[in-house]
Amino acid sequence: MSLACGMCHAQTSDGRPDLDFLASLPARTEFLIAADDLAWCLDSRAGRGLLSFVAEMSPWDRSVAAWRDAAASLNMTPEKAIESFAGDDVAFCITGISGPSAGRRPQHAVIATVTSQTEALLRTQLKPAPRKISHDAPVLALESGAFQLSASPGPVVGTETLSRVLIAPEGSGDLFDRLLPVVNTPRPAGSSRLGDTRAFAALRALPPSRIALLYRSMSEGAGVGEEEYLALTAGVADDTLAAEFRATDTMLLRKGGPFDVWPASAVKLMETDASLLMAGSPRRQPLDLGEDATGRAQRTLMASLLDNLKLPSEVTDGMEGVALLAVHRTPAGAAVPALSITCAIPVRDLEAVKPVAERWIARVVGAPGMKLPPPAPDTVPVMVLGEARNAMLPGFVQPGGSLAWTYAVQADGPGGWWVLNIRTAAGDEARAGAAAAELARRLSEPADEADRTVYRLIVRPADLAEIIRANSPSSGESAMRAFRWIERVETRLESAGEGLLGGTVAVRFREGP
């Protein structure tokens, strides 16, 4: 029998990582990602698209070369090596990445469940050198001490006892030593277990799937149960990687609840055919970029995108509530990427904002000091953009593009939204006015207070990359090119009780450019 034929792997679970085993890991584990059958996931359409995307985004040639060399040492192709070592349960653990202190360094290790044939192959082909005996298990050195390895009996499948192999690089000895008794004797008596933490309880409560991820952020001296965390389970179906997660609110947002009432009808209107849709508080979002140059405000992706409109600071400094930003091709699916850019800017005092907003509009259309027609109940003003439009969305808005604006009054307070629709090409004025009017109408409707959504994102990276290349040729072509592998990313974040958030993420990949 050839080595390749001997590398088949047994199924050790019901399509999910072995959570009972993972629960026995040390309680100070900060990052854990585990898969029931990573080889199967990577061989899906979604997996192949993900690998293609990462290959173009990451300068990982050296890592690929090292993996090929390791596979060659085992008389395997790289693909067969992945199948052999990640075909059953595999877990990647990290400590030392939160609450940094002087001298603290990240340490990582891999635990893989393999067949006895694969374990024997490791010993015969890589010729590890004995290092010591610890917890009744031999510890071996690989690559002149660059790695430590130990193997112990694992779960029994049919008549075969599988092996659990623990591997850690030089510099991760402390983590290796803490994991060794767990791998050798799961659930060692008297140990502090990851399974006893509230983060792991959240992971267990999520729907079972092939991939499980847990990230915990612990300050120095924090006890069990005091951490912030993100727990996630994910699976692959054809071309889509879909995940469900639960987290402490301050893990994903700089500041937690209470949250603003969600304008569900308005957001749903903007979702259709959007190349980009983002909705949520401009000051409390995932992907927080920190403070601006003055230190005045928290910087989020939403706030950074709105910066491209060069809006008045009197407006952006007073944003309060749920903002919407959407980008659509006009018409939908058009080969030439003319755009419709829609914004709903939330403000706490709508009447105070109106004169400031209209001075900005007059400047953008190239007529500073011009008295603009006020929005009426049955009409929305639309202006053709002059040369001054170059200060706003440079490279995107063409001469003759248009700007429609109106206001939406909040159903239960003095606040509301300044609504804008910008068309980058000429001849689209009527649709600009209609889009702004319909969005304002929906924003003014009473919101469903039972809707617990706090953030919504839809992005078509391949579509956006094409739009950016067409309108801004000097943009980072190589980085933009990699996004052609991702068709769509969609996520929703919801309040899940006091101090908690829940949500979903779905990423649809392309298998070809």
DAVEN-V403525 format. One record per residue. N is the residue number from 1. RES is the residue in three letters. PSI is psi as a letter, one per 30 degrees, with the letter a starting at -180 (999 if undefined). Layout:
BEGIN
n->N res->RES psi->PSI
n->N res->RES psi->PSI
END
This chain:
BEGIN
n->1 res->MET psi->k
n->2 res->SER psi->l
n->3 res->LEU psi->e
n->4 res->ALA psi->e
n->5 res->CYS psi->f
n->6 res->GLY psi->g
n->7 res->MET psi->g
n->8 res->CYS psi->k
n->9 res->HIS psi->l
n->10 res->ALA psi->k
n->11 res->GLN psi->k
n->12 res->THR psi->f
n->13 res->SER psi->a
n->14 res->ASP psi->h
n->15 res->GLY psi->g
n->16 res->ARG psi->l
n->17 res->PRO psi->l
n->18 res->ASP psi->j
n->19 res->LEU psi->e
n->20 res->ASP psi->e
n->21 res->PHE psi->e
n->22 res->LEU psi->e
n->23 res->ALA psi->f
n->24 res->SER psi->f
n->25 res->LEU psi->l
n->26 res->PRO psi->k
n->27 res->ALA psi->f
n->28 res->ARG psi->g
n->29 res->THR psi->k
n->30 res->GLU psi->e
n->31 res->PHE psi->k
n->32 res->LEU psi->k
n->33 res->ILE psi->k
n->34 res->ALA psi->k
n->35 res->ALA psi->k
n->36 res->ASP psi->e
n->37 res->ASP psi->i
n->38 res->LEU psi->e
n->39 res->ALA psi->e
n->40 res->TRP psi->e
n->41 res->CYS psi->e
n->42 res->LEU psi->f
n->43 res->ASP psi->g
n->44 res->SER psi->l
n->45 res->ARG psi->e
n->46 res->ALA psi->e
n->47 res->GLY psi->e
n->48 res->ARG psi->e
n->49 res->GLY psi->e
n->50 res->LEU psi->e
n->51 res->LEU psi->e
n->52 res->SER psi->e
n->53 res->PHE psi->e
n->54 res->VAL psi->e
n->55 res->ALA psi->e
n->56 res->GLU psi->f
n->57 res->MET psi->f
n->58 res->SER psi->k
n->59 res->PRO psi->i
n->60 res->TRP psi->g
n->61 res->ASP psi->e
n->62 res->ARG psi->e
n->63 res->SER psi->e
n->64 res->VAL psi->e
n->65 res->ALA psi->e
n->66 res->ALA psi->e
n->67 res->TRP psi->e
n->68 res->ARG psi->e
n->69 res->ASP psi->e
n->70 res->ALA psi->e
n->71 res->ALA psi->e
n->72 res->ALA psi->e
n->73 res->SER psi->f
n->74 res->LEU psi->g
n->75 res->ASN psi->h
n->76 res->MET psi->l
n->77 res->THR psi->l
n->78 res->PRO psi->e
n->79 res->GLU psi->e
n->80 res->LYS psi->e
n->81 res->ALA psi->e
n->82 res->ILE psi->e
n->83 res->GLU psi->e
n->84 res->SER psi->e
n->85 res->PHE psi->f
n->86 res->ALA psi->g
n->87 res->GLY psi->f
n->88 res->ASP psi->a
n->89 res->ASP psi->k
n->90 res->VAL psi->k
n->91 res->ALA psi->k
n->92 res->PHE psi->k
n->93 res->CYS psi->k
n->94 res->ILE psi->k
n->95 res->THR psi->l
n->96 res->GLY psi->g
n->97 res->ILE psi->f
n->98 res->SER psi->l
n->99 res->GLY psi->h
n->100 res->PRO psi->k
n->101 res->SER psi->l
n->102 res->ALA psi->k
n->103 res->GLY psi->f
n->104 res->ARG psi->k
n->105 res->ARG psi->k
n->106 res->PRO psi->k
n->107 res->GLN psi->k
n->108 res->HIS psi->l
n->109 res->ALA psi->l
n->110 res->VAL psi->k
n->111 res->ILE psi->j
n->112 res->ALA psi->k
n->113 res->THR psi->j
n->114 res->VAL psi->l
n->115 res->THR psi->l
n->116 res->SER psi->e
n->117 res->GLN psi->e
n->118 res->THR psi->e
n->119 res->GLU psi->e
n->120 res->ALA psi->e
n->121 res->LEU psi->e
n->122 res->LEU psi->e
n->123 res->ARG psi->e
n->124 res->THR psi->e
n->125 res->GLN psi->e
n->126 res->LEU psi->f
n->127 res->LYS psi->i
n->128 res->PRO psi->l
n->129 res->ALA psi->k
n->130 res->PRO psi->k
n->131 res->ARG psi->e
n->132 res->LYS psi->l
n->133 res->ILE psi->k
n->134 res->SER psi->k
n->135 res->HIS psi->h
n->136 res->ASP psi->g
n->137 res->ALA psi->k
n->138 res->PRO psi->k
n->139 res->VAL psi->k
n->140 res->LEU psi->l
n->141 res->ALA psi->k
n->142 res->LEU psi->l
n->143 res->GLU psi->h
n->144 res->SER psi->h
n->145 res->GLY psi->g
n->146 res->ALA psi->f
n->147 res->PHE psi->l
n->148 res->GLN psi->k
n->149 res->LEU psi->k
n->150 res->SER psi->k
n->151 res->ALA psi->k
n->152 res->SER psi->l
n->153 res->PRO psi->k
n->154 res->GLY psi->b
n->155 res->PRO psi->l
n->156 res->VAL psi->k
n->157 res->VAL psi->j
n->158 res->GLY psi->b
n->159 res->THR psi->g
n->160 res->GLU psi->k
n->161 res->THR psi->j
n->162 res->LEU psi->l
n->163 res->SER psi->k
n->164 res->ARG psi->k
n->165 res->VAL psi->k
n->166 res->LEU psi->k
n->167 res->ILE psi->k
n->168 res->ALA psi->k
n->169 res->PRO psi->l
n->170 res->GLU psi->k
n->171 res->GLY psi->f
n->172 res->SER psi->h
n->173 res->GLY psi->e
n->174 res->ASP psi->e
n->175 res->LEU psi->e
n->176 res->PHE psi->e
n->177 res->ASP psi->e
n->178 res->ARG psi->e
n->179 res->LEU psi->f
n->180 res->LEU psi->e
n->181 res->PRO psi->f
n->182 res->VAL psi->e
n->183 res->VAL psi->e
n->184 res->ASN psi->e
n->185 res->THR psi->i
n->186 res->PRO psi->k
n->187 res->ARG psi->h
n->188 res->PRO psi->k
n->189 res->ALA psi->k
n->190 res->GLY psi->g
n->191 res->SER psi->l
n->192 res->SER psi->j
n->193 res->ARG psi->k
n->194 res->LEU psi->e
n->195 res->GLY psi->f
n->196 res->ASP psi->f
n->197 res->THR psi->l
n->198 res->ARG psi->f
n->199 res->ALA psi->e
n->200 res->PHE psi->e
n->201 res->ALA psi->e
n->202 res->ALA psi->e
n->203 res->LEU psi->e
n->204 res->ARG psi->e
n->205 res->ALA psi->f
n->206 res->LEU psi->l
n->207 res->PRO psi->k
n->208 res->PRO psi->k
n->209 res->SER psi->l
n->210 res->ARG psi->f
n->211 res->ILE psi->k
n->212 res->ALA psi->k
n->213 res->LEU psi->k
n->214 res->LEU psi->k
n->215 res->TYR psi->k
n->216 res->ARG psi->k
n->217 res->SER psi->j
n->218 res->MET psi->k
n->219 res->SER psi->l
n->220 res->GLU psi->k
n->221 res->GLY psi->f
n->222 res->ALA psi->k
n->223 res->GLY psi->l
n->224 res->VAL psi->k
n->225 res->GLY psi->f
n->226 res->GLU psi->g
n->227 res->GLU psi->l
n->228 res->GLU psi->l
n->229 res->TYR psi->l
n->230 res->LEU psi->k
n->231 res->ALA psi->k
n->232 res->LEU psi->k
n->233 res->THR psi->k
n->234 res->ALA psi->l
n->235 res->GLY psi->l
n->236 res->VAL psi->k
n->237 res->ALA psi->j
n->238 res->ASP psi->c
n->239 res->ASP psi->g
n->240 res->THR psi->k
n->241 res->LEU psi->j
n->242 res->ALA psi->k
n->243 res->ALA psi->l
n->244 res->GLU psi->k
n->245 res->PHE psi->l
n->246 res->ARG psi->k
n->247 res->ALA psi->l
n->248 res->THR psi->k
n->249 res->ASP psi->e
n->250 res->THR psi->f
n->251 res->MET psi->e
n->252 res->LEU psi->f
n->253 res->LEU psi->k
n->254 res->ARG psi->e
n->255 res->LYS psi->k
n->256 res->GLY psi->a
n->257 res->GLY psi->l
n->258 res->PRO psi->l
n->259 res->PHE psi->l
n->260 res->ASP psi->l
n->261 res->VAL psi->k
n->262 res->TRP psi->k
n->263 res->PRO psi->i
n->264 res->ALA psi->e
n->265 res->SER psi->e
n->266 res->ALA psi->e
n->267 res->VAL psi->e
n->268 res->LYS psi->e
n->269 res->LEU psi->e
n->270 res->MET psi->f
n->271 res->GLU psi->e
n->272 res->THR psi->k
n->273 res->ASP psi->g
n->274 res->ALA psi->k
n->275 res->SER psi->f
n->276 res->LEU psi->k
n->277 res->LEU psi->k
n->278 res->MET psi->k
n->279 res->ALA psi->k
n->280 res->GLY psi->l
n->281 res->SER psi->k
n->282 res->PRO psi->f
n->283 res->ARG psi->f
n->284 res->ARG psi->j
n->285 res->GLN psi->l
n->286 res->PRO psi->l
n->287 res->LEU psi->h
n->288 res->ASP psi->k
n->289 res->LEU psi->g
n->290 res->GLY psi->a
n->291 res->GLU psi->l
n->292 res->ASP psi->a
n->293 res->ALA psi->f
n->294 res->THR psi->f
n->295 res->GLY psi->g
n->296 res->ARG psi->e
n->297 res->ALA psi->l
n->298 res->GLN psi->k
n->299 res->ARG psi->k
n->300 res->THR psi->l
n->301 res->LEU psi->e
n->302 res->MET psi->e
n->303 res->ALA psi->e
n->304 res->SER psi->e
n->305 res->LEU psi->e
n->306 res->LEU psi->f
n->307 res->ASP psi->f
n->308 res->ASN psi->f
n->309 res->LEU psi->f
n->310 res->LYS psi->h
n->311 res->LEU psi->l
n->312 res->PRO psi->k
n->313 res->SER psi->f
n->314 res->GLU psi->f
n->315 res->VAL psi->e
n->316 res->THR psi->e
n->317 res->ASP psi->f
n->318 res->GLY psi->g
n->319 res->MET psi->k
n->320 res->GLU psi->j
n->321 res->GLY psi->a
n->322 res->VAL psi->k
n->323 res->ALA psi->l
n->324 res->LEU psi->k
n->325 res->LEU psi->k
n->326 res->ALA psi->k
n->327 res->VAL psi->k
n->328 res->HIS psi->k
n->329 res->ARG psi->k
n->330 res->THR psi->k
n->331 res->PRO psi->l
n->332 res->ALA psi->k
n->333 res->GLY psi->g
n->334 res->ALA psi->k
n->335 res->ALA psi->e
n->336 res->VAL psi->j
n->337 res->PRO psi->i
n->338 res->ALA psi->l
n->339 res->LEU psi->l
n->340 res->SER psi->k
n->341 res->ILE psi->j
n->342 res->THR psi->k
n->343 res->CYS psi->k
n->344 res->ALA psi->j
n->345 res->ILE psi->j
n->346 res->PRO psi->k
n->347 res->VAL psi->l
n->348 res->ARG psi->f
n->349 res->ASP psi->j
n->350 res->LEU psi->e
n->351 res->GLU psi->e
n->352 res->ALA psi->f
n->353 res->VAL psi->e
n->354 res->LYS psi->e
n->355 res->PRO psi->e
n->356 res->VAL psi->e
n->357 res->ALA psi->e
n->358 res->GLU psi->f
n->359 res->ARG psi->e
n->360 res->TRP psi->e
n->361 res->ILE psi->e
n->362 res->ALA psi->e
n->363 res->ARG psi->e
n->364 res->VAL psi->e
n->365 res->VAL psi->g
n->366 res->GLY psi->g
n->367 res->ALA psi->i
n->368 res->PRO psi->k
n->369 res->GLY psi->f
n->370 res->MET psi->k
n->371 res->LYS psi->j
n->372 res->LEU psi->l
n->373 res->PRO psi->k
n->374 res->PRO psi->k
n->375 res->PRO psi->k
n->376 res->ALA psi->l
n->377 res->PRO psi->e
n->378 res->ASP psi->g
n->379 res->THR psi->l
n->380 res->VAL psi->k
n->381 res->PRO psi->k
n->382 res->VAL psi->k
n->383 res->MET psi->k
n->384 res->VAL psi->k
n->385 res->LEU psi->k
n->386 res->GLY psi->a
n->387 res->GLU psi->f
n->388 res->ALA psi->f
n->389 res->ARG psi->f
n->390 res->ASN psi->f
n->391 res->ALA psi->f
n->392 res->MET psi->k
n->393 res->LEU psi->h
n->394 res->PRO psi->k
n->395 res->GLY psi->f
n->396 res->PHE psi->e
n->397 res->VAL psi->k
n->398 res->GLN psi->l
n->399 res->PRO psi->k
n->400 res->GLY psi->f
n->401 res->GLY psi->l
n->402 res->SER psi->l
n->403 res->LEU psi->k
n->404 res->ALA psi->k
n->405 res->TRP psi->l
n->406 res->THR psi->a
n->407 res->TYR psi->k
n->408 res->ALA psi->k
n->409 res->VAL psi->k
n->410 res->GLN psi->k
n->411 res->ALA psi->f
n->412 res->ASP psi->h
n->413 res->GLY psi->l
n->414 res->PRO psi->f
n->415 res->GLY psi->a
n->416 res->GLY psi->a
n->417 res->TRP psi->k
n->418 res->TRP psi->j
n->419 res->VAL psi->k
n->420 res->LEU psi->k
n->421 res->ASN psi->k
n->422 res->ILE psi->k
n->423 res->ARG psi->k
n->424 res->THR psi->f
n->425 res->ALA psi->l
n->426 res->ALA psi->l
n->427 res->GLY psi->g
n->428 res->ASP psi->g
n->429 res->GLU psi->e
n->430 res->ALA psi->e
n->431 res->ARG psi->e
n->432 res->ALA psi->e
n->433 res->GLY psi->e
n->434 res->ALA psi->e
n->435 res->ALA psi->e
n->436 res->ALA psi->e
n->437 res->ALA psi->e
n->438 res->GLU psi->e
n->439 res->LEU psi->e
n->440 res->ALA psi->e
n->441 res->ARG psi->e
n->442 res->ARG psi->e
n->443 res->LEU psi->e
n->444 res->SER psi->f
n->445 res->GLU psi->k
n->446 res->PRO psi->k
n->447 res->ALA psi->l
n->448 res->ASP psi->j
n->449 res->GLU psi->f
n->450 res->ALA psi->f
n->451 res->ASP psi->j
n->452 res->ARG psi->g
n->453 res->THR psi->k
n->454 res->VAL psi->f
n->455 res->TYR psi->k
n->456 res->ARG psi->k
n->457 res->LEU psi->k
n->458 res->ILE psi->k
n->459 res->VAL psi->k
n->460 res->ARG psi->i
n->461 res->PRO psi->e
n->462 res->ALA psi->e
n->463 res->ASP psi->e
n->464 res->LEU psi->e
n->465 res->ALA psi->e
n->466 res->GLU psi->e
n->467 res->ILE psi->e
n->468 res->ILE psi->e
n->469 res->ARG psi->e
n->470 res->ALA psi->e
n->471 res->ASN psi->f
n->472 res->SER psi->i
n->473 res->PRO psi->f
n->474 res->SER psi->f
n->475 res->SER psi->l
n->476 res->GLY psi->j
n->477 res->GLU psi->e
n->478 res->SER psi->e
n->479 res->ALA psi->e
n->480 res->MET psi->e
n->481 res->ARG psi->e
n->482 res->ALA psi->f
n->483 res->PHE psi->f
n->484 res->ARG psi->f
n->485 res->TRP psi->f
n->486 res->ILE psi->j
n->487 res->GLU psi->e
n->488 res->ARG psi->k
n->489 res->VAL psi->k
n->490 res->GLU psi->k
n->491 res->THR psi->l
n->492 res->ARG psi->k
n->493 res->LEU psi->k
n->494 res->GLU psi->k
n->495 res->SER psi->k
n->496 res->ALA psi->h
n->497 res->GLY psi->l
n->498 res->GLU psi->j
n->499 res->GLY psi->g
n->500 res->LEU psi->l
n->501 res->LEU psi->l
n->502 res->GLY psi->l
n->503 res->GLY psi->a
n->504 res->THR psi->l
n->505 res->VAL psi->k
n->506 res->ALA psi->k
n->507 res->VAL psi->j
n->508 res->ARG psi->k
n->509 res->PHE psi->l
n->510 res->ARG psi->k
n->511 res->GLU psi->f
n->512 res->GLY psi->l
n->513 res->PRO psi->999
END
